[in-house]
Amino acid sequence: MKKKSMQGELPLALFLVFLSFILLIVFTANGSVKVPFKEVCLSLIGKQSNQVYKNLIINVRMPRVVGSFLIGSILAICGNVLQLVIQNPLADPYILGISSGASFGAVLYTALSSIYGFSLFMGLEGFSFFFGILTILLVLLLARQGKKLPVLSLVLSGVIVSFLFNSFTTLFTVMYWRNLIHINIWLMGSTADLIWNDVLKLFLVLIFQFFIVLLFSKQLNVLSMGDEMAVFSGINPDRLKIFLIIINVFAVSFTVSQAGIIGFVGLIIPHIIRMIKGPHSLISNFYSLFIGGIFMMTADFISRTLFAPTELPIGVVTSIVGAPIFIYVMRRKEKL
């Protein structure tokens, strides 16, 4: 039965792969400077083309477009896993404050390394991860009421902790503004500075994250039915939750260290997928990978072309789309 259901997903899966590739070409070709599609295709297959176009495609546009896809995939999968683990449709890296904590870690590292003139042992990603973990621990600690995790309590705790870390971030950017002069655009989400080395790192993080959720897809399905069902099935729910939260906080913290705070992707995509396809972990995570990536590529394209040559922070675009959906999900949850 399971095999048949997975085979039934093949046409849509192939369509999403094809659509991702087409959008990669379209978004690479278009921007403040338009590039002929022929030049993009020639660059993709490694043939010699116009050198100016080639440099624009290979070194500027493509790392950004591919990087946006990978970031969207990571954030969407993380949102999906957090919603299954915490058993709450409002669980999202942005709403839970993970992004704010991770961004403070990145700002703190940037400030300290600029002041002292050398790289600190944990690195940029390490600082982001540490404060991302600290954030989710604080949120869950504040939100939990006995064995329950109420929706309103979770959201309010996320808002409180986000404000706390955002205040620390603002404090550091004011105190050390000479060292952090370019940080404000990055804090609102930007993929403008991504290079191929960053893209490779993001790809490895996505592979690692997806491998883990694939490995534990059966356990995630059981866990989404409640802790009692998990215990009955021989699963230690607390241990599994902690492990999966750590893995996904690591993945989100890494994206924040590369592209700043990008909100609501982890809320929008999993919710839409579950409305259409149901809560099955393997299927929802697979579609999160592609639809999250497509969504982020599109948001990045809008951010750099809507008011070209002026560029919007990508977080502004995702928030404009995500905020109404967040309100809808919250109202719907209150009625249940």
N, C-alpha and C positions, 0 to 999 in steps of 0.2 A: 504493500500500500504506500509506504513511505517512498519507495523507489519510483513508483508511478507518479506520485505527487511532485517529486523533484524533476522527473522528466517533463511533466506538464509545464514547468517553469522555463524550459529551455528556449522557446520562441521569444519570450519577453527578455530573458537574459541576453540572448544574442542581439536583440534589438538595442538593448542598453549599451552593449559593447560597441556596436556599430555607431550609435548616436554619440557616444563619448568620443570616438575617433573623428567623426565629422565635425563636432563642435570644437575639438582641438585644432583642426585646420582652420575653421571659420574664425575662431577667436584669435588665433595666431596671426591671421591675415589682416584683421581689422583692428584699428586703433586710431590714434591721432594722425598716424601716417599709414595709409593703406598699402598693403603688399599684395601683388597678384597671387592668386591661388596657385598658379603654375610654379612660382618661386618657392612657395611653402612646400609643395609636393616634391620639388627637386631637392630642397634642403633635407627633407625627411628621408629620402633614399640615398643621401650623401653625394648627389651629383653636383657638379660645379654650376653655380648660378651667379647672378649679380652679387658682387662682393658686399656692397652696402646692405642690400636686402638680406643676404646670408647672415651677416653679423647681427642685424636687427632680429632676425628670426631665431637663430641658434643661441645667441648670448643674452637677449633681452626678453623677447616675447615668450618663447617656448618654456624656459625655466619657470616663468611666472604662471603660465597656463597649466602646465603639468603639476607644479607645486600647489596651485589652488585646488586642483582635482584631488590630490593626495590629502591635503588639509581637510577638505570637505568630507572625504571618506572617513578619516580618523575621527573627526568630531561627531559624525552621524552614527558610527559604530559605537562610540563611547556613550552617546546619549541613549542609544537603544539598550546597551548592556546595563547602564545605570538604572534605567526605567524598569528593566526586568529584575535586577538584583534588589533594588529598594522597593519595588512593587508600587511605583508611583509614576504616573504619566508626566509629571512636572519635573522629574529628575533630569537635569541638563547641566553640563559643565559651567555654563554661563550663569544660570539661575542659582546653582548651588555655591557659586562664588569661587569655584576652582580656578577659573580663568583669571580672576582678580588676584588671587593668591599667587598663582604662577607668574603673572605679569609683575607683581611686586618683587618676586625673587629675581626676575630678569633685570629689572631696574636697579635693584640693590647690587647685583653683580656688576652691571655696567658702571655704576657710580664708583664702587670700590676699586674695580680694576683700572678705571680712568684716573682715580686719585692717586693710587699707589703705583700705577704704571706697570703692573704685571698681572698675569692671569692667576686667579685663585684656584685652589686644588679641585673644587667640585665642578667648576666650569659653569657656563651660562645655563645649560640644560639641567645640571645638578641643582642649582639654586632654584630654578623654576619648579622642579619636581618636589623638592623639600617643602616649599611653601604651598604647593598644590595639595600635597598630602596633609599638611597642617590645617589647611582650610577645610577639607572635607571632614576631618576629624572634629573640628570645632562645630561645623554645621550639624553633623549627626548628633553630637553631644548636646547641643542646645535644643535641637528639634525633638529628640526622643522623649516621649512621655510614657514611662514604664516600658512595655514591649511594643507600643504603637509608635507610628511615625506619621502624625497627621499632616495633611496637605498644607494647610495654612501655616502650621508651625515650621514645616520644612522650608517653605517659600520665605517666610519672615526671617528665619535663621540665615538663609542664604543671602538675603538682602543686607542683614546686619553685618555679617562677616565680609561681604563685598564692600560695603561702605568703609569698614575698618581698614581693609587692605588698600582700597582706593585712596583713603586719606593718607596712609603711609607713603603710597606712590606719589601723590601730589606733594607731600612734604619733601621728599627726596628730589623731585624734579625742580622744586623752587630753590632748595638749598644748594643743589649742585647743577644749576641750569647750564653753566658753561660746558660741563661734561656730558649733559643729557639734552643738548640743543635740538636734536632730531627725534627725540623720543615721543613727542606728543602725537604725531601722525601714526607712528608705529603702535602706540597704545590703543588707538581706535581701530586697529586692524589694517595691515598693509602687506601686500605680497610683492611690492615694487622692487625690493632689494634681494629677492631670492636668486641664487645662482645654482648651477648644476650640483655643486657639492651639497647644498642644502636640500635639493630635490632628492638626491641619493639617500641622505639621512632620513628624510620623511618617508621614502619608499620602504626602507628597512624597518622603520617603526611601524608602518602600516602592515607589512608582512608579518611581523612579530605579533602585533595586536590581533590580526585576523586569524592567525594560526592558533592563538590561545582561545579565542571565542569559538573557533571551529572545533577545537579539542574538547571544549566543555559545553557544546551546544545541547546535548541531552540533559546535562545537569541544570543548565539554564532554563530549559523548558519546565523541568520539575520545580525548580526554585521559584519560577514565576507564578506557580499555583499556591505558594505559601510555604512557610517554614515547616509546618506539620507534615505536609506531603513530602518535603525533602527528607525529613528525619525518617519517615515511614519507608522511603526508598533507599535508606542507608547512606544518605548524604549529610555531611556536617555543614549546615547552612551558614553558620557564622564564619567558619574557616574559608568556605568557598566565596562568600561575599567579600571578605577582606582581601583575598587574593585577586579577585576580578576588579575590585575597586582600585587596588594599587596599580595593576597593569594599565587600566584605562586612565587613571590620573597621570601616570607616567607619559602615556601617549598624548594626552591633551596638553600637559605641561611642555612637552617638546614642541607642539605646534605653536603654543603661545610664545615660546622663546624664539621662534623663527618668524612669526607673522603678527604677534600681538593678540589683543582680545577680539575674537570674532564670535558674536553671540547668536543664540537661538538655532544654530544649525542642528545641534544635538536634540533639540525639542521638535522642530518642524518635521524633519525627514522621518524619524522612527514613527511618529504619530500618524503621518500620512500613510506610511507603508502598512502599519498594523490595521488601519481602517480598511485598507484594500485587500491585504493578504493575510491578516490574522497575526497572532503573536508567536508563531513558530520561530524559534531562535535562529536556526540556520538560514532559513529563507529571509527573515527580516534583516539579519546582518549582511547577507549577500546583497540584497537590494539597497541597504544603507550605504554600502561601499560605492555603488555606481550612482545612485540618485543623489547621495550627499556630494559626490565629486562633481556631478553635472550641475547641481545647484550652486556650488561654490565657484566653478568656472564661469557660470552665467553672472553671478553676483560680482565677481572680479571684473568681468567684461563691462558690465554696467557702470561700475565705479570709475573705470578709466576712460569711458567713452561718452557718458551722459553729458558732462560739461567740459569735454576735451577742449584745450589741453590741460585744464584744471582737473585734478583727480580727487574723487571722494574717498574717504576711508572705507574700506570694504565692510567694516563693522556697522557702518551707518546703513548700508543697503540691506544687510541681513537682519538688522533690528527693525527696519521699516516693514519688512515682510513678516518677521517673527513675532512682533509684539501683538498684533491682532489674533494670531493663532494661539499665543500664550493665554490671552484673555479668554478665548473660546474654550480651550482645554480646561482652564481653571473653573470656569462657570459650569462646564459640563460635569466636571468631577464633583462639584458641590451639590449638583442635583442628584447624583447617584447615591 
